[in-house]
Amino acid sequence: MAQILIQVVTAAVLCNIFFSSPSRATSNYNYKPNEYVVIVHGRSPNGRYSIASHGEGEFGYDNFHLYLMDAHTGNKIGPLEEIKNTLDTGAGAFYAKWSADSSRVSITYPG
């Protein structure tokens, strides 16, 4: 199995600087069983991998994770344990930036 370096970046500081306001909205999603949704720019340049979100329960909060997936088969390779305690569960709240050779990915999300 190819090794992929995953870098997680929380954009909370940037959001607080640029979007200072008393109210904040979250991006949530009610996932169907076995439904995995690819995040923004989540497919690797070589087309081999993708990063997808999945959760259970109301608004996807139960057992929520981002997963490294085999983009061809749709099978989970494993959860990205670095991403924890997010208010957002919708795939649109997470952004991936892949290296050109698909060996590294950075994930940005509001914190």
C-alpha positions as CSV (number, residue, x, y, z in Angstrom):
1,M,0.0,0.0,0.0
2,A,1.3,3.4,-0.9
3,Q,2.0,5.8,1.9
4,I,0.3,9.1,1.9
5,L,1.3,11.9,4.1
6,I,-1.8,13.7,5.5
7,Q,-1.5,17.2,6.9
8,V,-4.4,18.6,8.7
9,V,-4.9,22.4,8.9
10,T,-7.6,23.9,11.0
11,A,-8.7,27.2,9.6
12,A,-10.3,28.5,12.8
13,V,-7.7,31.3,13.2
14,L,-8.3,32.5,9.6
15,C,-12.0,32.3,10.0
16,N,-11.9,34.3,13.2
17,I,-9.8,37.0,11.6
18,F,-11.8,37.3,8.4
19,F,-15.3,36.5,9.5
20,S,-15.6,37.9,13.0
21,S,-19.3,37.9,13.9
22,P,-21.3,36.8,16.8
23,S,-23.1,34.1,14.9
24,R,-21.6,31.1,13.0
25,A,-23.2,28.6,10.8
26,T,-22.2,25.0,10.5
27,S,-22.3,22.7,7.5
28,N,-24.1,19.5,8.5
29,Y,-25.4,16.5,6.6
30,N,-27.6,13.6,7.4
31,Y,-25.8,10.6,5.8
32,K,-27.6,7.6,4.6
33,P,-26.2,4.2,5.7
34,N,-23.0,3.4,3.8
35,E,-23.0,6.9,2.1
36,Y,-19.6,8.5,1.8
37,V,-19.4,12.0,0.3
38,V,-16.1,13.2,-1.3
39,I,-14.9,16.5,0.2
40,V,-14.1,19.6,-1.9
41,H,-11.1,18.7,-4.2
42,G,-11.0,15.3,-2.5
43,R,-10.0,13.2,-5.4
44,S,-6.2,12.8,-5.9
45,P,-4.6,14.0,-9.1
46,N,-3.7,10.4,-10.2
47,G,-7.4,9.4,-9.6
48,R,-6.4,6.6,-7.2
49,Y,-7.5,8.1,-3.9
50,S,-10.2,10.2,-2.5
51,I,-11.1,11.8,0.9
52,A,-14.7,11.3,1.9
53,S,-16.8,12.1,4.9
54,H,-19.4,10.0,6.7
55,G,-21.3,10.2,9.9
56,E,-24.3,8.7,11.6
57,G,-27.3,10.0,13.5
58,E,-28.8,13.4,13.4
59,F,-26.7,15.9,11.4
60,G,-24.0,13.2,11.0
61,Y,-22.4,13.8,14.4
62,D,-22.3,10.2,15.6
63,N,-19.1,8.4,14.5
64,F,-18.2,11.2,12.1
65,H,-14.9,10.8,10.3
66,L,-13.1,11.7,7.1
67,Y,-11.8,8.6,5.3
68,L,-9.0,7.9,2.8
69,M,-10.8,5.9,0.1
70,D,-9.8,3.8,-2.9
71,A,-11.4,6.0,-5.6
72,H,-11.8,3.1,-8.0
73,T,-13.5,0.7,-5.8
74,G,-15.1,3.0,-3.2
75,N,-13.6,0.9,-0.4
76,K,-12.4,2.6,2.8
77,I,-8.6,2.5,3.3
78,G,-8.9,4.0,6.8
79,P,-10.2,6.9,8.9
80,L,-8.2,10.1,9.2
81,E,-7.9,10.1,13.0
82,E,-6.2,13.5,13.0
83,I,-9.6,15.2,12.4
84,K,-11.6,15.3,15.6
85,N,-14.3,17.3,17.3
86,T,-15.5,19.2,14.4
87,L,-18.8,21.2,14.4
88,D,-19.2,20.6,10.7
89,T,-20.2,17.2,9.2
90,G,-21.0,18.3,5.7
91,A,-18.4,17.4,3.0
92,G,-18.5,20.9,1.7
93,A,-16.8,22.2,4.9
94,F,-13.6,20.3,4.2
95,Y,-11.0,21.2,1.5
96,A,-8.2,18.9,0.2
97,K,-5.1,20.1,-1.5
98,W,-3.1,17.2,-3.0
99,S,0.5,17.2,-4.1
100,A,1.0,16.8,-7.8
101,D,2.2,13.2,-7.4
102,S,-0.7,12.3,-5.0
103,S,1.6,11.3,-2.2
104,R,0.5,14.1,0.2
105,V,-2.7,15.8,1.0
106,S,-3.5,18.8,3.2
107,I,-7.0,19.1,4.6
108,T,-8.4,22.5,5.7
109,Y,-11.5,23.0,7.7
110,P,-13.1,25.5,10.1
111,G,-12.4,24.7,13.7
